[in-house]
């Protein structure tokens, strides 16, 4: 029987958290945590260390009991039907959970057998995943000899031995170099294209921007904002035009031109010879400003039109940047 909440059903909702609460002694890890993830999408849960991201993932994957609220994953109640939830999900945690003595191939075959695949099917699936994640050339090497990026890819492959309906990725690219991170991003996009729902926790604003259909910003155990990356960036204001003029003496004139054309307050950095202002129609304003400066004989050394970043949005929404320290020494 389908359960509904706000028009969503078990067929359309892959993950539901409603008022989740969790305490570790005097520390409140989750304080009314709410989350709805539509099936077939990527949801980025963004927040600093200690915000409650990992606690939420551990609850939703049945690894941790919660003190209040309710949760459903893949249509199953997390508290009353944990086994059905486990059968439907995959989980890649912050640290690779592979056996470093076994080879990459042996690791994947072992996971397949643990998921009750017949021996031949487990070997076939292992070969498919080794190929998919670019590990075939090192398949028979001990996993202990793998680089950090290779171990993370093997760990992700292990969570896909039986394709999950919902995949939880808890800060999967922490500590990876840019090349390995980009490779993991590609793998995640491929999974979603095949129909898997992904819940991704991260501290990396760029990661959420690159992968997520929707982003939930978490702070102090609660979701403080949610929306698409563009919607969250739009909450802090318009795009900005920034100009750097060649001569310091031209800064006041350039500022006056920009203010006249945009009708907005202009910020001036005389030391860097830079003026900037918010705009609504980027191209039209930029064209008009450059023409006016040229007519005034003012040389422009650099020009930039940029959108607000998720980093700026996070700072506005929470009052601090995303890379803060753990609270009270508790990994939550």
N, C-alpha and C positions, 0 to 999 in steps of 0.2 A: 504494500500500500504506500503510495507516495505521500510524503510529508511536505506541507507547504509553509513558507515563511515569506511574507511580502511578495507573493506572486511567484516565488521560486519553488521548484519541486526537486525531488531526488533525481529526476531524470536530467534536470538542467543545472543542478548545483553539485559540484564535486566535493566541496569542503564548506562546512558551516560551523562557526563558533559563535555562541550566543551567551554573552555575559560571563565568560570564563574567569574564574578566580583561583589563585594559587599563592600560598605563603610558604616560605622557608623560615620557620621560627619567626623572628621579628621583621623579616624582610618580605615585602609584598612583591612577588614576581609578576603576577597578572592581577589587574584590578578592574574587572569588567571588560575583558577583551572580546571584541566582536569582529567577525570576518565572514564574508561570503565570497566563494570563488566559483564562478561559472565553469561548467565542464568545457574542456578543450581550450583553456586559456592559460596564460602564465600570470600568476599573481606574485608581485615582489613585496616582501615584508621588509621594510627599511627601517633601520634604527641603530643606535649605538650599542656597544657592549653593555649588558645590564638592563636593556629596555624590556626584555621579556620574550624576544624572538625564539630563542632555543627552548625555553619552557613551553611556549605554545606548540612548537613542533613536537616536542616529546609527549605532550598530552594528545595531540591529534594523531600521533602514530602509536598510541596505546602504551608508551613506555613510562608514563607518569600519571598518577591519579590526580584529579583536580578537586578543589574544595567547593566549587559552586559553578552554576551555569550548565550548559549542555553543549555537546559537540557531535556532529555527524560527518562521516567521511565515506564517499562512494555509496551513499544511501544507507549506511549502517551506523547505529548509535555506538559511539566510542566506548561508553561506560558499560553497556549491556551486551554488546556483540563485538568484543575486541578481536576475536579470531576472524570474523568476516572482514573486519577492517584490514587486518594484517594480510589477508589473502589478496586484497585489492590494491595494495600500495607497494611502493618502493621507497627506500630511504638512503640517502647519502649524507652522512654527517660531516662535521667539521674536520675530522681526521680519517684518513683511509683505513678501512676495516678489513684489510686483506691479510692473508697469511704470508709473511715474507719468506718463509722457508719454501713454500710451494712455488711452482712456476705460475705464470699468468694463466696458462691453459688449465693447469690443475686447480687453480682457485675457482675458475668459472665452472668447471665440471663439478667441483664440490658443491658450489652454490646450487647448481642445477639438480644434483641428487638430493640436496636438502629440501628443495622445492618439489621433490617427488617426480622429477623427470626420469624416464628410463635411461639407462646408461648411454645408449646410442644417441638418443635425442639430446642428452646433456652435452655430449661431445660435439654434436652438430651445432647446437646453439652456441657453445663456447667458440667454435671456429667463426661463426657469423659475427659475433660480438668483437672478437679480436680483430677481424677484418674491418669492421665498422669504425672502431676507435683507433685504428692505425697501430695496433699492437702485434699484428701477425709476425713481423720480423723478430720480435723478442718474446714470442709466445712461450718458448721452452726455457727461458731464463728465469732464475729465481726472482720473485717479486721484490726481494730485498735489494736487488741490484738496480731497480728502476729509479728513475728520477722522480721528483715530487709530482711533476705533471703527469708522468706515466702512471704512477700509483693512483692519482685521482681519477684518471680515465678508466683504469681497471676497476676501481671502486664503483664508478658510475655504471660500468658494464655489468658488474655483479648485481646491481639493483635492478637490472633489466633482463635478467636471465628468463624470468617469466614476465612478459610485458605488463606493467602495472597500469591500472586505470588512473591512479594519482601518484605522482612522484614528488617526494619532499626532498629538497636540496637545502641543507643547512649550511650557509656560508661555504659553498663548494669550491670557490676559487681562492680562499684565504691562503696566502703564501705562494701562490703560483706566479710565474713570470708572465709577461704580457702574451707571449706566443701560446703558452699552455692555456691561459685564460681564454683567449680567442677561440682555441680549439674546443674548449668545453662549451663555450657559448654556441658554437656551430652545432655541437651534438644536441644541446637542449632544443634549439630551433627545429632540428630534424625530428625529435621526439614529439614535439607539439604538432608538427605537420602530420604525424602518423596518428594523432588523436589523443595523446596523453595529456592530462592536466598536470601542470607543474606549479608547486608552491615553493618559492625561492626566498630564503632569508639572506640578507646581505648588508654589509656596511658600505659597499661600494656604490656610490650614486650612479656612476657610469654603467654599472652592471644592470641596475634597475631600469635605467633609461634605455639600454640596448635590448633587453629581453622582455620586460613586463608589459602586458596589455593594461594592467592596472597596478597601482602601487598603494600600499597601506603604510603610512608613517606611524611608527610605534614609539612611544616615549612613556616611561614609568608604568609599563604594564597595560597601557591603553592605546587604542588606535586614535590618533589625534587628527588625522586627515587621510582621505583616500580619493583616488581618481586616476585618470591616465597621467603619464608623465607630463604631457603638455598642459593638462588641467592644473596640476600642482604648480607647475612653473608659472602659469598664468595668474595664480593667486597672489604673486608678489609684484605684479604690475606688467607694464608693456615691454616690448622690445626696446633696445637702446641703440642710438647712434653715437659712436665715439670717433672724434677727429683729433689728430695730432698735427699741429701746424709747424712749419719749418722754423719760423722766427718767434721768439718769446714776445716781441712787441706786438705781434698780430693776435695774441690770445684774446684780449678784450673784444676786438672787432669780431673774431670768429664766434665768441660766446654770444654777442649781440645778434649776429646773423642766425645762429642756431635757435636762440630764444624766439626771435621774430617768426621764423618759419614753423617751429613746432608748437609755439604757444605754451611751452612747458618750462618749468624751472630747470636751469642749466647748471651742471656741476663743473667746476673749473679746477684743474690742477696745473698751476702756473709753472711749477718746477719741471713737470713732464711735458708742458706745452699741450695739454690735452683738455678738450671740452667734450661733454656728453650730455644727452637728454633723452628722456623716454619718447617713443614715437608709436603711432598706431599704423600708419601706412609707410612701411620701411623704405620701399623703393622710391616712392614719390618724394618723400622727405629728403632722402639721400641725394636724389637727382637735383632737387631745388637748392639744397645747401651747397653742393659742389659747384653749381652754376653761379650762385651768388658770390661765393668765395673767389671764384675765378674772375668774375667781373670786378671784384674789389682788389684784385692783384695779390691775393693771399695764397701762398703756396702750401699745399697740404702734403705732409710727409707720409701719413698713414691714415686709413679710414677703416672702421670696423662696424658692422651691424650684427648685434648678437641678441640671442634670446636669454632670458634668465636661466640659470642652471638649477638642477635639483638640489645642489648644495645650498644655494641661496634660499630655495624654498624651505628646505629642512631647517635652516637657521631661523627663518622667520617663524615657522610653525612651532618650534620647540625651544627657541632661545639659545641653542648651542649647536655646534657642528656635529656631524654624524660620527666622527671618530673620537668619542669620549671614552673614559676609562670605565671599567666595571664598577658597579656600585656595591659597596660593603663587601667586596671580595667574593661575591657570589656569582657564579657563571649562570646567568639566566637568559 
